[in-house]
């Protein structure tokens, strides 16, 4: 693989990272709207997620990009969004991923 192919491959990976971040922001914005978190902006593209957001009344807490403390060591302990329901005493971990198959990328190039 030459330098040009490497450049385009790295550029493609960078685009995937940006797309994933945008998707996470959209998901965070919609979760905040549904749970009653007071938002500063009315549109998702102006929304800047905070590390900790709490719904009115403190029923739901939303954490953005925070580590999860576990009893054993796990390599990926930093989900994208954590939704903590304080009334039901439950947590939901949201981790966004876009699957990419190298063969699919090769086929599209042909």
BELPE-V133303 format. One record per run of one state. SS is the DSSP state (H for helix, E for strand, - for the rest). FROM is the first residue (numbers start at 1). TO is the last residue. If there is no record, write none. Layout:
BEGIN
ss={SS SS}
from={FROM FROM}
to={TO TO}
END
This chain:
BEGIN
ss={- H - H - E - E - E - E - H -}
from={1 3 36 44 47 52 55 60 65 81 86 90 95 102 110}
to={2 35 43 46 51 54 59 64 80 85 89 94 101 109 110}
END
